Amino acid sequence: MNCADIDIITASYAPEGDEEIHATGFNYQNEDEKVTLSFPSTLQTGTGTLKIDFVGELNDKMKGFYRSKYTTPSGEVRYAAVTQFEATDARRAFPCWDEPAIKATFDISLIVPKDRVALSNMNVIDRKPYPDDENVVEVKFARTPVMSTYLVAFVVGEYDFVETRSKDGVCVRVYTPVGKAEQGKFALEVAAKTLPFYKDYFNVPYPLPKIDLIAIADFAAGAMENWGLVTYRETALLIDPKNSCSSSRQWVALVVGHELAHQWFGNLVTMEWWTHLWLNEGFASWIEYLCVDHCFPEYDIWTQFVSADYTRAQELDALDNSHPIEVSVGHPSEVDEIFDAISYSKGASVIRMLHDYIGDKDFKKGMNMYLTKFQQKNAATEDLWESLENASGKPIAAVMNTWTKQMGFPLIYVEAEQVEDDRLLRLSQRKFCASGPYVGEDCPQWMVPITISTSEDPNHAKLKILMDKPEMNVVLKNVKPDQWVKLNLGTVGFYRTQYSPAMLESLLPGIRDLSLPPVDRLGLQNDLFSLARAGIISTVEVLKVMEAFVNEPNYTVWSDLSCNLGILSTLLSHTDFYEEIQEFVKDVFSPIGERLGWDPKPGEGHLDALLRGLVLGKLGKAGHKPTLEEARRRFKDHVEGKQILSADLRSPVYLTVLKHGDGTTLEIMLKLHKQADMQEEKNRIERVLGATPLPELVQKVLTFALSEEVRPQDTVSVIGGVAGGSKHGRKAAWKFIKDNWEELYNRYQGGFLISRLIKLSVEGFAVDKMAGEVKAFFESHPAPSAERTIQQCCENILLNAAWLKRDAESIHQYLLQRKASPPTA
């Protein structure tokens, strides 16, 4: 059976109704995380009871059964004992058959200090004094349904809680650090609204009597969907009405929606093996948006999906070192690697495309068939396709196999011709590659659901087709010569589009006059940016299009534009005209900055707050003078306690004053960090510290990252912030990682945090020889679970270098020429 970091003292087996037989040998296979128990004679087939007496350790690795450090309101350091078993760490808490398809029921008892809260998947059924020690009690929990080991959980610590009943009678509690119960209310409301939403959507009731959501101080992931006891980072669960910003609320709503979706999809029906992990994660990453859209329609969350998940997945999936959604997994160490943007974000994107292709009604019907057929069992990707195929009558498996079994996605090239009153479109598909046009034999093909809209009705598809061959001609009836035609309505299909110059030209006015819907404006800009990055069009073309966004009101469109300008900015930090691109950023963002101003206006909502933070941060970082002066003034008032900054303005202000500050500014920020009572505020500060420009201060920030002041899961974002903060920071962060590799690797060994650390710190380089250096370092310092990430990073460095060689000069010329004759607004 599986067993890791556990010493077995005695083991015995008693066949039903017979004497117990003691094991005579324990043979540990540590490499495979297994133990073999030997008995003096052959055991007879049949049921019986296996008893194991063992000792394990409460480790500091944030996996298995581990200890989590927290500080009491009076300032004393204490530890809670908590679990994180996915993917393969239940075996660190107790010997077991630790595979998702080997399901069982669990009867759990915890023997704990009587002044501590003890929680597990099920409700408490008995609590009695422990005979040997009056300070200890034995807490017994109800038997679980048939379930996988990776979803078992227990927590022992000090917590307060808030509770409610959902309208279908489930007891919902949110557990918070002591004294912070108020901060659990927002998540409690979301959870109480979400459970009935999923019950109706799946038409299957939530199967347990209770659900607890609990904030854990030291937690590697964002959250974990343990059945009935969902664990979270504090920042993914706690909201303080005064000190939490709008993006934190939205994050909490999404994470709660994601984890609760797993209670059905993942927990009730579990994937057969880790190869199908994407089903769990892709599905939950899609439906979390559906659920937030239901709870908070004002968030315009589906547009944000495109920027947060869809484009991120496309960026990764255009690399030669990407991987298919379905990956065959052998050794447990390979499982960690697939918790990446392909499983989550590409998975969610293709499910969104599938949902659109099938239609909501049939999709729900198919989901219900699937969950009912496989409840308390395991299923594979094919099983879901079969249920959806039966519900919709469409060739789901044939279409979806092209998206899950091969990596990458297509670039659809389209040109148009007016033929009398009709528009003839010629479409062709090729694999989209980050390195430029696909070369090679046998180009992979996809079955692509394509929607086409026109300026006559930009919000509805004039035509829907399934493109199932390399080239197709399509006739759009009754389209006037002056009407534009656009592919991929709503940016739902997982492909990029390259228009003929004439078609693109006709779409640009739709950006300026906003007649193209926001998500289509975003998709158009993002496609162009990635085509430029791949060398298929020139970057200057994209800069011209970016200038067409002057009237843009939509937060998410700005957010995506801002991301792309950030990538370009990082690239150009390797040139001597970095300042020129900062001027361009200021020109693009200052009109919207002036329109928004610093203070919320009456009637503004969630998205205005997000947009204001984004724009001010962008202008401040680029050194826009009025923004910088105002940020300094407000920061001073904030520090002196005259006028506390609203939570939504803190990040942009902190970033601006640090970026253009000195040692004193850094000292003040570190002091604010120490005083912050909320993890969200500490994280907010940690993420911006790297903006500090002076080399000796950068060193100080890096040292701070590994200090006791920073929780282990947050060290990564401090170092990442340094790497992304400046050209000097990038070199310093990489050196720091090499110098402190032992400590960092031991801290995160195997987990996905090590991959994130590597990605954040090296992907900004743009010199060929750096790719070689990174590769060489990890050849002599292996990090098996980050192997694919390392290959992707090296590939990205080489792509950056090629992009720089190709376009730097023309970008420079364009920026100089703009300066000489500014565009007339």
N, C-alpha and C positions, 0 to 999 in steps of 0.2 A: 504494500500500500504506500501512498505518498506520506512523506514525513521529512521535515527540514528543521534543522536547529533544535531538535528535540532528543532528549535522552530517555529511553524507555527503561524503567526499573524492573517491572515484572509484567508478564502478559500471560493470560490463560484463556482457554476456550472450553465452554461447556456445551456439549450437544444437548438439545432439548430433552429434559428429563433424565440427564445422565451426569456422571461425575465430571468435575472440571479437570482439564489437562493443562499442565504448566508448560509454557514455551521454554525451550532449552537454549535457543540462540537467537540473537538479533543481528542480522547482517545489513549494515547501512550502505546504500549506494548513494553517496552524497552528490555526485555529479548529476544523477538523475532524480535527486530528491525523493528517494524511495527507501523503504526498509522491508526486509523479508524476515518474517518470524518463522522459526523452525520448531517443530514439535517432535517428541520422541517416537511417535508412530504416525502412520497416515491417518488424517482426519476423514471421517465418513461424510459423504454428501448429506445435506439436509440443513435445517435451521439450528441455530444455537446462539450462544452469547459470547462475544469476544470482549474480554476485559483488559484494559491496558492502564497501568499506573506509570505516569511519565512526568518529566520536568522539562519546562521550556523556559525561554526568557522573554520578559517584556522588553522588546528591543527599541532602538532609536531610529529604525529605518523607515518608519511610516508605512510599514507593510506587515501583514500577519497580525499578531496580537501585540500592540506596541504602546509605549507610554507617550503621553502628550503633555507638554509642560504648560502651565498657566499660572497667572498671578492672581491671588485673592484680592478682593477690594482693599484689604489692609496692606497689600504689598508683599505678602509671603508667597514664595515660589512653591507650587505643588504639582502633582502629576495625576492625570486621569489615565485609565487604561481603556484603550479603544481598539477596534479592529478595522482592517482593510484587506479583504481577501481576493478581490478580483485583480489579476486573473488567476494566479496559482499560489495563493499564500494562505489558504485555510490550513494547509499542511504545516504551517509554522505555529498554529494554535493547538491543533490536535491531529494525531495520525488519522488519515481518512483516505477514501478513494476520491481524489480531488479533480474530477473531470465533470464538465457540465452535464453530460448525458447520464451520469451515475447518480440518480436522484434518490432521496430518502426523506423520511420525516425526522425532525430533531426535537428531542426533549431536553431542554437546557436548564441547568440550575447553576447559579452563581453564588459563591460564598464570599461575602464582602463586608467591609466595615459598615456598621449599622447607620452611620451618619452620611453615607454616600448613596447617590442615586444609582440603581442598577437597571439597565434596560437590555432587552433582546428583541428578536423579531416579533414575538407574540406578547400577549398580555400576561401579567403576573397572576398566578393562580394560588400561590401560597408563599407566606413569608414567615419563617420560624427561627427562634434563637438557635445558635449553633452550640452544641453541647460543650465543646472544649474552651470556648472563649466568649465571655459575655459582651464583648465589643463587636462581635461579628454576627451576621445573620445569614441564613440560607434562603435565597430567593428562587422560587421555582416558576418557570414559565410554561404556558400551555403548549401542547404539541403543534408543530408547524404542519402546513400542508406538505405534500411531496415536493421537494425542491432541491436545487443544486447547492453544492457546498460553497461556491463563491459568493452566495447571497446571504449566508449566515452572518450574524453580527452580534456583538455585545459591547456595552459601554458601561464603565464604572467611573463615577466622578461627582463633581458638585455642579448642579444646574438648577435654574429656575425654569418655569414653563408657562405658556399661555395655551388655553385649549378651547375647542369649540366642537360642535357636531356638524358634519356636512349634511345637506338636506336628505341624503340617503342613509343617514343614521350611523356613519362611521365616526369614531372618536378621533379627532385630529389634534395633535399637540406639537408645539414648537418649543424645543428645549434650548435655552440660551445660557451664557455665562451668568453666574450669580449677580443679581442686581440689574440685569439688562433685559428682563422679561418683555418690557415695552418694545424692544427692538425686534421681537419675534412676531409682532402683530401683522405686519405687511405680508410676510410669507404665509402666515396662518390664513389670512383672507384669500390669498392666491390659491393655497392648497384646498381650502374649503369650496372654492368655486370650480377648481380643476377636476376634483374627483368625480362629481356628477357629470361634468362635461365629457370625460372619458367613458364613464359608464354608458352614457347615451350614445356616444360615437361608436363604441365597440359593441354596444348592446350586450355587455357582459358585466355583472356587478363586481365591485372591488371585493376580493375574496377573504380579506382578513377583518377581524373586529376593530382593529385600530391601526393608525399610522402615526409614527413619530418622525419629526424632522429635527435633527440636532446639529448644533454648531460645534465643531471640533477645532481646538487651537492649532495643533500641528497636523496639517492634512495635505497630502501631496497633490491629489487631483482637485477638481472643482467640487465634485460631490460623488457619492456612490449610492446606487439604488437598492441597497439591502432591503429585502422584502419586509415591509412594516417598520423598519428603522433606518431611515435614510440619513446618511452622514454628509455634512457640508463643511467647506471652509467657512470661517466666520463671514468673509466678505461675500459669500454666495447665498447667505441666509439672513443676515442681520441688517435691518434698516432703521436708522435713527432719523425721525422726521426733520430734525434741525440740521444734522451733520451729514446726511447722505445725499449724494448728487443724483440727478435723474438717470444717468447711465447705470448707477448701481441698482436702482429700483428695477430697471428694465432687465438687468443681468439676473437679479434674484428671481424675477418672474419667469424668465426663460429657463433657468436651471431647475426651479421647482417644477415647471411644466415638463421638462426633460426627464427628471428622475421619477415623477409620478407616472409618466407614460410607460416607463419600464416595468411598473408593477404588473401591467398586463403583458406588454410586449418585451419579453426577456425573462420575467420572473414566473408568470403563469405558463407561458410558452417560451422555452429556452432554446437557443441555438444548439444544434447537434454537436458541434465542435467549433473551436476558435476560428476556423476558416470562414464561418458564417457570422463572425462578430459584427461585420458591417450591417447585417440585418437589424440587430439590436440597436446599434449606435446611429446608423443612418436613419432608421425609422424614428427613433426618439428625437434626433436632431431636426427632423422635419416637423414632427407633430407638435414639438414645443412651440413652434411659431403659430401653428393653427390655434393652439390653446391660448397663447398670449393675445392673439388677434381677437379671440372670443372675449377674454377678460378685459383687454385694453385696446379697443379699436383705434383710439387716438394715437397709438404708437406708430402707426403705418409700418408695422413690423415686417410685412412681406417685402417691402422695398429694401429694408435693412438686411433681410436674408441674402439678397443678391450681393450686397457689398460684403457681408460678414462671412458667408459660407460659399456661395456659388463662385465668386471670382477668386477666392482663396484656393478653392479646390482646382480651378482651371490653371492657376499659376503653377501649382505643384505638378499637376497631371500633364503639363506640356513638356516636362523634363524626360530625358532618356532614362533617368533613374527613378521614375515613378513606379507604381505597381498596380496590377488590376485590383478592383474592389474586393474580389474574392482571392485570398492568398492561402496557399496550403501551408499549414503550420505544423511543425514537427515538435521540436524541443520547446519546453516552457519559456526559455529565454527569447524565443522568436515571437511570443505572443505580445510582449510589451511594445514591440516595434510597430504593430499594426493599429495601435490606438493613435491614428494620425489623421491629417486632414482628408485623406482619401476615404477611410472608413466612415468618418463623421460627416464631413462637408460634401464630398462627392456623393457619398451614400445618400445624404439628405437631398441633394440636388436631383439625382436621378429618380428618387421617389416622388419629388415634387413634379417632375416631368411626367412620370407615370400616372400620378393622380390626375393631372391635367388631361392626359391622353385618354384615361378611362372615364373620367367624370366622377363627381363626389358620391353620387347615389350608388353606383356599382362598386366603387372602391370600398365604401362602408360595408356593403353586403359581403364582399369578398373577405374583408378583415374579420367580420363576425364568423364566417365559415371557418376561417383559418384558426382563430382563437378557440372556437368551440371544439373543433376537431382535435386540436393538439393540446388542450389544457392539461396542466401538470405533466406534460411530456416534452419531447424535444422535436425540433423541426429543422429542415435545411431550406436554403434559398428557393429551391425548386418547389417546395411545398406551398410557399406563399404564392409563387407564380401560378400554380395550379388552381388555388382558390380564387385568385383574381381573374384568371382565364375563365373559370366556370361562371363567375359572376358577370363578366362583361362580354364574353364571346369574342374577345379580341386576341390576337396572337401574342400574348404577354411574354411567354418564355422566349420565343424567337427574338422579339424586340429587345428584351432586357438582357439576354445573354451577351449581346454585342456591347452592352454598357458595363457589365460586371465581370466578364471573363477575360476581356482584353483591356490593356491599359490605354490611357489617352482618350481623345475625343476629336471630332472632325472640325475642319474649317470649311465652311460652305462659301464657295465663290459664286456670286450672282451678277448677271448683267441683264439689262432689259432692252426691249425694243417696242416701240409703239406700232401696232399694226391696226390701222383704221381706229375703231373705238376700243380696241383691246390692248392689253399690255402682255407681251410675250416675255417670260422669264426663262433664262437658261441657268440651271443650278448644277454645280459639281462639288463633290466632297473629296477631301484629302485629309490625312491625319495632320493635326496642328502640332508643330514642334517649336519649342522655345528657341531652337537654333536656326530657324528659317524654314524654307519650303521643304516638304518631305522628300528625301531622296532614298532610293532603294526599291527593290523589287516588291511585288505583292503588297501594295498599300492596304492596310486594314480598312474594312468598311463597317459602317454602322447602319442600323435601321433608325432613321431620325424622324421623329414626329415634328413636322414643320408647320408653323402658322404664319400667315401673311396678312398684313393689314395695310390700309391706305389712308391718305389724309382725309378721305371722305368720312371715315369713322375710326379714329386712331385707337379706340378702346376695345374694338371687337375684331375678330379674325374674319377677313373676307373669304379666306380659304384655309382649310386644314388638309395636309397631305402626309403620308408616311413615305419618306424618301428611302427606298430600299435598294437603290442601285447607285453606281458611281456618278451617273449624270442623269438629269431629268429636264424636260421642258414643261413649263406650266403656262396656261393661258388664263389671265385674269380678265373677265368680261367687263365691259363698260368702265374703263378707267381713262379719265381725260388726260391729255398730254401734260397738263400742269400739276397733276396730282403725284405726290410721292408714294413710293411703295416700300414697306419695311418688313424684314423677316424677323421671326422670333418675338412675337408680341408678348410683352410682360417679362422678357428675358427668362423664359421658363425652360426652353430646350437647352440641353447641355452641349452647346457648340458655339463656335465663334463665326462671325459673318464678315466676309470681305466683299464690299460693294464695288461695282465698277465706278470709276471717278465721277461719271455723270449722275449715277444714282446717289452717291454720297453727297455730291453738291446739292442735290434737290432736298436732302434730308436736313441740311444744316439750318435753314431758316426755322425748321420745326423745333430746334433747340432754343434759338433766340426768342421766338414768340411763344414758347412753351406749349405748342400744340401737340408735340410728342409727349406722351405720358412720362412721368418722372423715371420710372423703372426702365423705360426704353431709352431715355436720354442717357441714363447711367450706363446701360449696356453698350450703347453705341460708342461712348467715350472710352469705356474699358476695353472693348474690342480693338479700337484704334491704337490705344496705348500698347496693348500686348503685341499687335502687329508690328509696331515700331520697335519694340523691344526685341522682336525676333528678326528684325532687319527686312521685313516684307514691305514696309513703307518707311518713309523718313520721319524721324522724331519731330522735325520742324512742322510737318503736316499736323501732328497732334497738338503741338503748342498753339497753332492757329485755331484749331477746333476748341481748345480749352478757353480761348479768349471769347468764344461765342457764348460762354456760360455767365456773362455779366448779370443777366436778369434772374439767374437761378434762385428760386426760393426754397428748394427742398433740401432738408438736412442730409439725407442719405446720399444724394447726388454729390453734394459738396464733400461729404466724408470720403467718397470713393475718389473724387478728383484730388482731394488733399493727400490721400494715400499715394496716389500715382506721382504727384509732384514731390512727395517725400522720397520716393524711390529714385526719382530723377536727381533730386537734390543730393542724396547720398552718393550717387554715381559721380556727379560733377564736383564733389568735394575732392576728387582726385585730380582736378584741373586747377589752373590759376584763374578761372573766371567764375568761381563759386559765388562771388558777390553778385554777379549779373543775374544768376538764377534766383537769388534772394529778391532782387528788384522785381523780377517777373512775378514771383509769389505775392509780393506786396501789391503789385498792380492788379492781379487777379482777385485778391481777397479784400482790398480796401473798400471798394464800393459796397459790398455786402456788410462789411464791418461798420461802415458809417450808417447804413440803414438800420442795423440792429442796435448799435450803441451798447452801453455797458449794463444798463439796468432793465429788468423785465418790464414790459408794458402791460397794461391791463388786458385781460383776455388772451394772453399768450399761454401756450401749453408746453407739454413735455418736449416736443421737437424743437421749439424755439430755444429752449434752454440748452439742448444739446448743440444746436447750431451755433449759438453765441459762444459757448465754451470752445468749440472747434475753431471758429474763425479768429477769436481773440488769441488763442494759443498759437495759431499759425502766423498771425501778424506779429505777435510778440517775439516768437522765436526768430523770425526773419529780420527783427530789428526795426519794425515800423515805429517811428519816433513817438507819435502821439500815444500809441498803445503802450509803449514801453514806459513813458512818463506816468500815465494813468495807473499802470500796473504797480509801479514803485510807490505811488502815493497810497494806493489802496492796501498794499502789502504793509506799509508802515503803520497805517491805522489799525490793521488787523493784529499786527504783532503787539502794538501798544494797548490793544483791547478797546480802542475807541469805537471801532466799527468792524465787527467780525465779518469776514468775507462769506458770502453765501456759498454753499457747498459746490454749486455748479461753476463758480468762478475760481475755485481754489487751484485746480490743476493748471489752467492757463496762466494764472498769476504767478504761481510758484515757479513754473517753467520759465516764464519770461524774466523774472528777477534773477534767477540762478544763471541763466544763459548769458546774461549781461551783467553778472555780479562778480563779487570777489570773495575772499576768505571769510569776511564778516557775514556775508549773505549765507554762505554754507553753514557757518556756525549757528546762525539763527534757525535755519531749516532743521539742523540736527536737534536743536533744542525743542522745536515744535514737534519733532518726531518723538522725542523722549516723553513729552507731556501728553501726547495724543492718547486718549483712552480707547479710541475706536480703531480696530484693525484696518478699516477702510481708509482712515486718515493716514495711518502709518504707511499703508501700501501706496497711497496717492503720493506721498513724499518720496518713498523709496524709488518709485518709477521715474521721477524727474531729477533725482540727484545727479545723474550722469550728464546733465546738460551743462554742468559747471565747466568753464572753458580752460581754466589754468592747469597745466600739467601736474603741479604739486598737489592741487586739490583733487584731481582725478585719482591720484594714488590714495588719497585719504578716503575717498568714497569707496574705492575697491576694498580697502582694509575694513571699512565699516560693514561691507556686504557680508563678511565672514564673522562679524562680531556677534556677541550674545544678544545685541539689540535687535537683530533681524531674525525673524523666524526662518527655519531652514528652507521652507518651501518658497520663501520670498527672496532669498539670496540671488536666485536666478534673474529676477526682474531688475535688481540693482545692477548686476554686472551687464545684463543686456542693455540697460539704459545708458551705461557708460559707452558701450560699443556703438550704440546708435546716436550718441550725443555729439560726437565730433570726430574728425579724422584722427586726432591724437588719441582720443578715447578708444577708438577701434583697435589701434596697435597696443595700447596699454592693457585693454581688457584681454586680448589674446595672450599677451605675455603673462598676465596675472593667472589666467587659466592654466597655462603650461607650468608656471612656477608652483601652483597650488593644486596640481592635478590629483595627487594622492588623496588629499583631504576631500576635494569635491567629489571624486569618484566614489570614495567610501561612503560619503554622505548619501548619494543618490543611486548607488549601484543598481544597474538593471532597470530602474524606473524610467518613466518618460521624461522626468525633469532633466536628466543628463542630455537627452536629445535636444530639449528646448534650449538648454544652456549653450550647447555647441552651435545650434542654428542662429540664436540671437547674436552670438559673439563673432561669428566669422562670415556671415553671408553678405556683409557690406563691402568686402574687399573686391578690388577690380583689377588685380595685377596677376597675370598668368602664374608667376612664380609662387604666389601665396597659395594657390591651389595645391601645388606640389608640397609646400611646407605643411599645410594642414594634413594632407594625405600621409606624409612621412611621420608626422607626430603621432597620428593614431595607429600607424602600423607598429610603432614601438610602444604605444600605450593603448592597447585594445579596449574598446567599449562595445561589446557585441550587440547590445540592444540598440545602440545608436548607429550601427553600421550603415544603414540605408540613409539616414540623415546626413552622415558625413559625406557619402557619395553625392547626395543632392547638393550639399553646400559647395563642394569642389566644382560641380557642374555649373552652379550659379556664379561662382567667382569667374570661371572662364567665359561664361556668357556675358557677364558685366564687362570684362576686359574687351571682348569683341565689340560690344555695343559702343563702348567708349571710343575705341579706335575708329569705328565706322562713322559715328555721328557727332563726336565732340566738336569738330571744326565747324560743321554746318550749324549746329546749335549756337555756337559762339557768334558766328556771323549774324545769325538771325537776331540774337539778343542785342548785338551792337546796333544793328540797323533799326531795330525797334526803338532804341534809345534815341537815335538820331532823328527819327520821324515817328513820334508816338502815334498809335492808332487813334483815330477820332472816334469818340464814343457815339 
